Amino acid sequence: MSLKKGVLAEPVNVSVIVKDVVESGYATYVELSTVLGLEDAMNLLEIHQVTEYNKRIIEDIQKDNRS
């Protein structure tokens, strides 16, 4: 089965930004609701996305080098 839009559940009562930051482990829900602001959440999300992107690029390069 290929992944198509709408196959995986998305949050209804929590923003996708909050979900992604908490899911990444960069902050807890309590930290986001008491200490950190929206800009902090966006920065953490960007850090997570760049890190994951770079991991995949490195994996692809290593995979190509093994071939």
Distance bins in CASP14 RR format, pairs under 12 A and 6 or more apart:
PFRMAT RR
TARGET T0000
AUTHOR 0000-0000-0000
RMODE 2
METHOD distances of the structure
MODEL  1
1 7 1 0 0 1 0 0 0 0 0 0 0
1 8 0 0 0 0 0 1 0 0 0 0 0
8 16 0 0 0 0 0 1 0 0 0 0 0
8 19 0 0 0 0 0 1 0 0 0 0 0
9 16 0 0 0 0 0 1 0 0 0 0 0
9 19 0 0 0 0 0 1 0 0 0 0 0
10 16 1 0 0 1 0 0 0 0 0 0 0
10 19 1 0 0 1 0 0 0 0 0 0 0
10 20 0 0 0 0 0 1 0 0 0 0 0
10 23 0 0 0 0 0 1 0 0 0 0 0
11 17 0 0 0 0 0 1 0 0 0 0 0
11 18 1 0 0 1 0 0 0 0 0 0 0
11 19 1 0 1 0 0 0 0 0 0 0 0
11 20 0 0 0 0 1 0 0 0 0 0 0
11 22 0 0 0 0 0 1 0 0 0 0 0
11 23 0 0 0 0 1 0 0 0 0 0 0
11 29 0 0 0 0 0 1 0 0 0 0 0
12 19 0 0 0 0 0 1 0 0 0 0 0
13 19 0 0 0 0 0 1 0 0 0 0 0
14 20 0 0 0 0 0 1 0 0 0 0 0
14 21 0 0 0 0 0 1 0 0 0 0 0
14 22 0 0 0 0 1 0 0 0 0 0 0
14 23 0 0 0 0 0 1 0 0 0 0 0
14 29 0 0 0 0 1 0 0 0 0 0 0
14 32 0 0 0 0 1 0 0 0 0 0 0
14 33 0 0 0 0 0 1 0 0 0 0 0
14 41 0 0 0 0 0 1 0 0 0 0 0
15 21 0 0 0 0 1 0 0 0 0 0 0
15 22 0 0 0 0 0 1 0 0 0 0 0
15 29 0 0 0 0 0 1 0 0 0 0 0
15 32 0 0 0 0 1 0 0 0 0 0 0
15 33 0 0 0 0 0 1 0 0 0 0 0
15 38 0 0 0 0 1 0 0 0 0 0 0
15 41 0 0 0 0 1 0 0 0 0 0 0
15 42 0 0 0 0 0 1 0 0 0 0 0
15 45 0 0 0 0 0 1 0 0 0 0 0
16 22 0 0 0 0 0 1 0 0 0 0 0
16 23 0 0 0 0 1 0 0 0 0 0 0
16 41 0 0 0 0 0 1 0 0 0 0 0
16 42 0 0 0 0 0 1 0 0 0 0 0
16 45 0 0 0 0 1 0 0 0 0 0 0
17 23 0 0 0 0 0 1 0 0 0 0 0
17 24 0 0 0 0 0 1 0 0 0 0 0
17 26 0 0 0 0 0 1 0 0 0 0 0
17 27 0 0 0 0 0 1 0 0 0 0 0
17 29 0 0 0 0 0 1 0 0 0 0 0
17 32 0 0 0 0 1 0 0 0 0 0 0
17 36 0 0 0 0 0 1 0 0 0 0 0
17 37 0 0 0 0 0 1 0 0 0 0 0
17 38 1 0 0 1 0 0 0 0 0 0 0
17 39 0 0 0 0 0 1 0 0 0 0 0
17 40 0 0 0 0 0 1 0 0 0 0 0
17 41 1 0 1 0 0 0 0 0 0 0 0
17 42 1 0 0 1 0 0 0 0 0 0 0
17 43 0 0 0 0 0 1 0 0 0 0 0
17 44 0 0 0 0 1 0 0 0 0 0 0
17 45 1 0 1 0 0 0 0 0 0 0 0
17 46 0 0 0 0 0 1 0 0 0 0 0
17 48 0 0 0 0 0 1 0 0 0 0 0
17 49 0 0 0 0 0 1 0 0 0 0 0
18 24 0 0 0 0 0 1 0 0 0 0 0
18 25 0 0 0 0 0 1 0 0 0 0 0
18 26 0 0 0 0 0 1 0 0 0 0 0
18 27 0 0 0 0 1 0 0 0 0 0 0
18 28 0 0 0 0 0 1 0 0 0 0 0
18 29 1 0 0 1 0 0 0 0 0 0 0
18 30 0 0 0 0 0 1 0 0 0 0 0
18 31 0 0 0 0 0 1 0 0 0 0 0
18 32 1 0 1 0 0 0 0 0 0 0 0
18 33 0 0 0 0 1 0 0 0 0 0 0
18 36 0 0 0 0 0 1 0 0 0 0 0
18 37 0 0 0 0 0 1 0 0 0 0 0
18 38 0 0 0 0 1 0 0 0 0 0 0
18 40 0 0 0 0 0 1 0 0 0 0 0
18 41 1 0 0 1 0 0 0 0 0 0 0
18 42 0 0 0 0 0 1 0 0 0 0 0
18 44 0 0 0 0 0 1 0 0 0 0 0
18 45 0 0 0 0 1 0 0 0 0 0 0
19 25 0 0 0 0 0 1 0 0 0 0 0
19 27 0 0 0 0 0 1 0 0 0 0 0
19 29 0 0 0 0 1 0 0 0 0 0 0
19 32 0 0 0 0 0 1 0 0 0 0 0
19 41 0 0 0 0 0 1 0 0 0 0 0
19 45 0 0 0 0 0 1 0 0 0 0 0
19 48 0 0 0 0 0 1 0 0 0 0 0
20 26 0 0 0 0 1 0 0 0 0 0 0
20 27 0 0 0 0 0 1 0 0 0 0 0
20 32 0 0 0 0 0 1 0 0 0 0 0
20 41 0 0 0 0 1 0 0 0 0 0 0
20 42 0 0 0 0 0 1 0 0 0 0 0
20 44 0 0 0 0 1 0 0 0 0 0 0
20 45 1 0 1 0 0 0 0 0 0 0 0
20 46 0 0 0 0 0 1 0 0 0 0 0
20 47 0 0 0 0 0 1 0 0 0 0 0
20 48 1 0 0 1 0 0 0 0 0 0 0
20 49 0 0 0 0 1 0 0 0 0 0 0
20 52 0 0 0 0 0 1 0 0 0 0 0
21 27 1 0 1 0 0 0 0 0 0 0 0
21 28 0 0 0 0 1 0 0 0 0 0 0
21 29 0 0 0 0 1 0 0 0 0 0 0
21 31 0 0 0 0 1 0 0 0 0 0 0
21 32 1 0 0 1 0 0 0 0 0 0 0
21 33 0 0 0 0 0 1 0 0 0 0 0
21 36 0 0 0 0 1 0 0 0 0 0 0
21 37 0 0 0 0 0 1 0 0 0 0 0
21 38 0 0 0 0 0 1 0 0 0 0 0
21 40 0 0 0 0 1 0 0 0 0 0 0
21 41 1 0 1 0 0 0 0 0 0 0 0
21 42 0 0 0 0 1 0 0 0 0 0 0
21 43 0 0 0 0 1 0 0 0 0 0 0
21 44 1 0 1 0 0 0 0 0 0 0 0
21 45 1 0 1 0 0 0 0 0 0 0 0
21 46 0 0 0 0 0 1 0 0 0 0 0
21 47 0 0 0 0 1 0 0 0 0 0 0
21 48 1 0 0 1 0 0 0 0 0 0 0
21 49 0 0 0 0 0 1 0 0 0 0 0
22 28 1 0 0 1 0 0 0 0 0 0 0
22 29 1 0 1 0 0 0 0 0 0 0 0
22 30 0 0 0 0 1 0 0 0 0 0 0
22 31 0 0 0 0 1 0 0 0 0 0 0
22 32 1 0 0 1 0 0 0 0 0 0 0
22 33 0 0 0 0 0 1 0 0 0 0 0
22 36 0 0 0 0 0 1 0 0 0 0 0
22 41 0 0 0 0 1 0 0 0 0 0 0
22 44 0 0 0 0 1 0 0 0 0 0 0
22 45 0 0 0 0 0 1 0 0 0 0 0
22 48 0 0 0 0 0 1 0 0 0 0 0
23 29 0 0 0 0 0 1 0 0 0 0 0
23 32 0 0 0 0 0 1 0 0 0 0 0
23 44 0 0 0 0 0 1 0 0 0 0 0
23 45 0 0 0 0 0 1 0 0 0 0 0
23 48 0 0 0 0 1 0 0 0 0 0 0
23 52 0 0 0 0 0 1 0 0 0 0 0
24 32 0 0 0 0 0 1 0 0 0 0 0
24 41 0 0 0 0 0 1 0 0 0 0 0
24 44 1 0 0 1 0 0 0 0 0 0 0
24 45 1 0 0 1 0 0 0 0 0 0 0
24 46 0 0 0 0 0 1 0 0 0 0 0
24 47 0 0 0 0 1 0 0 0 0 0 0
24 48 1 0 1 0 0 0 0 0 0 0 0
24 49 0 0 0 0 1 0 0 0 0 0 0
24 50 0 0 0 0 0 1 0 0 0 0 0
24 51 0 0 0 0 1 0 0 0 0 0 0
24 52 0 0 0 0 1 0 0 0 0 0 0
25 31 0 0 0 0 0 1 0 0 0 0 0
25 32 0 0 0 0 0 1 0 0 0 0 0
25 44 0 0 0 0 1 0 0 0 0 0 0
25 45 0 0 0 0 0 1 0 0 0 0 0
25 47 0 0 0 0 0 1 0 0 0 0 0
25 48 0 0 0 0 1 0 0 0 0 0 0
25 51 0 0 0 0 0 1 0 0 0 0 0
26 32 0 0 0 0 1 0 0 0 0 0 0
26 36 0 0 0 0 1 0 0 0 0 0 0
26 40 0 0 0 0 1 0 0 0 0 0 0
26 41 0 0 0 0 1 0 0 0 0 0 0
26 42 0 0 0 0 0 1 0 0 0 0 0
26 43 0 0 0 0 1 0 0 0 0 0 0
26 44 1 0 1 0 0 0 0 0 0 0 0
26 45 1 0 0 1 0 0 0 0 0 0 0
26 46 0 0 0 0 0 1 0 0 0 0 0
26 47 1 0 0 1 0 0 0 0 0 0 0
26 48 1 0 1 0 0 0 0 0 0 0 0
26 49 0 0 0 0 0 1 0 0 0 0 0
26 51 0 0 0 0 1 0 0 0 0 0 0
26 52 0 0 0 0 0 1 0 0 0 0 0
27 33 0 0 0 0 1 0 0 0 0 0 0
27 34 0 0 0 0 0 1 0 0 0 0 0
27 35 0 0 0 0 1 0 0 0 0 0 0
27 36 1 0 1 0 0 0 0 0 0 0 0
27 37 0 0 0 0 1 0 0 0 0 0 0
27 40 1 0 0 1 0 0 0 0 0 0 0
27 41 1 0 0 1 0 0 0 0 0 0 0
27 42 0 0 0 0 0 1 0 0 0 0 0
27 43 0 0 0 0 0 1 0 0 0 0 0
27 44 1 0 1 0 0 0 0 0 0 0 0
27 45 0 0 0 0 1 0 0 0 0 0 0
27 47 0 0 0 0 0 1 0 0 0 0 0
27 48 0 0 0 0 0 1 0 0 0 0 0
28 34 0 0 0 0 1 0 0 0 0 0 0
28 35 0 0 0 0 1 0 0 0 0 0 0
28 36 0 0 0 0 1 0 0 0 0 0 0
28 41 0 0 0 0 0 1 0 0 0 0 0
28 44 0 0 0 0 0 1 0 0 0 0 0
29 35 0 0 0 0 0 1 0 0 0 0 0
29 36 0 0 0 0 0 1 0 0 0 0 0
29 41 0 0 0 0 0 1 0 0 0 0 0
30 36 0 0 0 0 1 0 0 0 0 0 0
31 37 0 0 0 0 1 0 0 0 0 0 0
31 40 0 0 0 0 1 0 0 0 0 0 0
31 41 0 0 0 0 1 0 0 0 0 0 0
31 44 0 0 0 0 1 0 0 0 0 0 0
32 38 0 0 0 0 1 0 0 0 0 0 0
32 39 0 0 0 0 0 1 0 0 0 0 0
32 40 1 0 0 1 0 0 0 0 0 0 0
32 41 1 0 1 0 0 0 0 0 0 0 0
32 42 0 0 0 0 0 1 0 0 0 0 0
32 44 0 0 0 0 1 0 0 0 0 0 0
32 45 0 0 0 0 0 1 0 0 0 0 0
33 40 0 0 0 0 0 1 0 0 0 0 0
33 41 0 0 0 0 0 1 0 0 0 0 0
34 40 0 0 0 0 0 1 0 0 0 0 0
35 41 0 0 0 0 0 1 0 0 0 0 0
35 44 0 0 0 0 0 1 0 0 0 0 0
36 42 0 0 0 0 0 1 0 0 0 0 0
36 43 0 0 0 0 1 0 0 0 0 0 0
36 44 1 0 0 1 0 0 0 0 0 0 0
36 45 0 0 0 0 0 1 0 0 0 0 0
37 43 0 0 0 0 1 0 0 0 0 0 0
37 44 0 0 0 0 1 0 0 0 0 0 0
37 45 0 0 0 0 0 1 0 0 0 0 0
38 44 0 0 0 0 0 1 0 0 0 0 0
38 45 0 0 0 0 0 1 0 0 0 0 0
39 45 0 0 0 0 0 1 0 0 0 0 0
39 46 0 0 0 0 0 1 0 0 0 0 0
40 46 0 0 0 0 0 1 0 0 0 0 0
40 47 0 0 0 0 0 1 0 0 0 0 0
41 47 0 0 0 0 0 1 0 0 0 0 0
41 48 0 0 0 0 0 1 0 0 0 0 0
42 48 0 0 0 0 0 1 0 0 0 0 0
42 49 0 0 0 0 0 1 0 0 0 0 0
43 49 0 0 0 0 0 1 0 0 0 0 0
43 50 0 0 0 0 0 1 0 0 0 0 0
44 50 0 0 0 0 0 1 0 0 0 0 0
44 51 0 0 0 0 0 1 0 0 0 0 0
45 51 0 0 0 0 0 1 0 0 0 0 0
45 52 0 0 0 0 0 1 0 0 0 0 0
46 52 0 0 0 0 0 1 0 0 0 0 0
46 53 0 0 0 0 0 1 0 0 0 0 0
47 53 0 0 0 0 0 1 0 0 0 0 0
47 54 0 0 0 0 0 1 0 0 0 0 0
48 54 0 0 0 0 0 1 0 0 0 0 0
48 55 0 0 0 0 0 1 0 0 0 0 0
49 55 0 0 0 0 0 1 0 0 0 0 0
49 56 0 0 0 0 0 1 0 0 0 0 0
50 56 0 0 0 0 0 1 0 0 0 0 0
50 57 0 0 0 0 0 1 0 0 0 0 0
51 57 0 0 0 0 0 1 0 0 0 0 0
51 58 0 0 0 0 0 1 0 0 0 0 0
52 58 0 0 0 0 0 1 0 0 0 0 0
52 59 0 0 0 0 0 1 0 0 0 0 0
53 59 0 0 0 0 0 1 0 0 0 0 0
53 60 0 0 0 0 0 1 0 0 0 0 0
54 60 0 0 0 0 0 1 0 0 0 0 0
54 61 0 0 0 0 0 1 0 0 0 0 0
55 61 0 0 0 0 0 1 0 0 0 0 0
55 62 0 0 0 0 0 1 0 0 0 0 0
56 62 0 0 0 0 0 1 0 0 0 0 0
56 63 0 0 0 0 0 1 0 0 0 0 0
57 63 0 0 0 0 0 1 0 0 0 0 0
57 64 0 0 0 0 0 1 0 0 0 0 0
58 64 0 0 0 0 0 1 0 0 0 0 0
58 65 0 0 0 0 0 1 0 0 0 0 0
59 65 0 0 0 0 0 1 0 0 0 0 0
59 66 0 0 0 0 0 1 0 0 0 0 0
60 66 0 0 0 0 0 1 0 0 0 0 0
60 67 0 0 0 0 0 1 0 0 0 0 0
61 67 0 0 0 0 0 1 0 0 0 0 0
END
